[in-house]
Amino acid sequence: MSETPTYRKIIHIDMDAFYASVEQMDNPELRGKPVAVGGSENRGVVSAASYEARKFGVRSAISGVLAKKYCPDIIFVRPRFDRYKEISSKIHKIFHDYTDLVEPLSLDEAYLDVTKNKKGNPSASLLAQEIRQRIFNEVGLTASAGISINKFVAKIASDYNKPNGQKTVNPDEVEAFLEDLPIRKFYGVGKVTTEKMYQLGIFTGTDLKSKSLEFLEKHFGKSGTFYYHVVRGIHNSEVKSSRITKSVAAEHTFDVNLSSEIFMMQQLERIAASLEKRLKRHNISGKTITLKIKYSDFTQQTRSKTLPYFISDKSLIMENVEELLYQEKMKDSVRLLGISLSNLNTEVKKAVVVQLKFTF
């Protein structure tokens, strides 16, 4: 007599156009209008775009200049990260009413393992619906959700019925769901990998599934093993209720390009002060300091140094940043500077997870 397969119940919650939606919620004059958070019509990069702006092709990570070209009526709003964190905290409190196995990916999305949940509800789909309704009632924003047997499928499913919708992929539907999926929609397959797969005749999950493990490892290395398993619905990554921070960073894009190291040092002092606050707030220190430089032609350079001891004080950060800054001559004027600290003292922490059998 064969045993019933053991599955998990994973929900991926993704807030709809989070930063832009918060701005529209707080300022009624922005509602129904194309909004870009971050950037400007002259400089900078868009951090988030409202759905009204997305209709014109405005997306996160495009330049403000391009956003203005795509949508002449775009309204640029300065980001308010303290406000976004405040709203995110309220949303995460709702998550924890259902399970302690919550893995935040960012301020606006998280995985929840509700295999065993505080409500005793066996239906992950009904739980996702209830969570989304509570977010709307208590916070005033909409969220979308994906529900399935693992994080990979749940993540993809959450994008299916956006905004303000959800999709469940039941255990017996997973393989067919992935087989029909365009390869560009596979989570973790970026533009470069998509193009490479197209050249190899891989356009859908079915095409990917037809390739042997040896073929995929030959063309994609370790990632090939990942692709081989996920297209078969195999993804055993656990929902980690305590994500380990691997780096902490602060950076700034300047309104006017900097060409003098003296001016750069002044700006780096401010960036280091901001970084120090973040480190002290979370009791984090690190050994590897990285200076990020983005030039006026948008090319990027990083310079790093690893110390034999942990640091978090601004004075020690700046001592090493100054050394990295003068390590070599700048090749052009600079539009962005950043400092990050990695090789952190948090990397020794472990997460506890639970996996149980369930039915959808």
Buried (B, 14 or more C-beta within 10 A) or exposed (E): EEEEEEBBBBBBBBBBBBBBBBBBBEEEEBEEBBBBBBBBBEBBBBBBBBBBBBEBEBBBEBBBBBBBBBBEEBBBBEBBEEEBEEBBEEBBEBBEEBBBBBBBBEBBBBBBBBBBBEEEBBBBBEBBBBBBEBBEEEBEBBBBBBBBBBBBBBBBBBBBEBBEBBBBBBBEBBBEBBBEBEBBBBBEBEEEBBEBBEEBEBBBBBBBBEBEEEBBBEBBEEBBEBBBBBBBBEBEEBBBBBBEBEBBBBBBBBEEEBEEBEEBBEBBBEBBEBBBEBBEEEEBBBBBBBBBBBBEEEEEEEBBBEEEEBBBEBEBBBEBBBEBBEEEEBEEBBBBBBBBBBBBBBEEEEEEBBBEEBEB
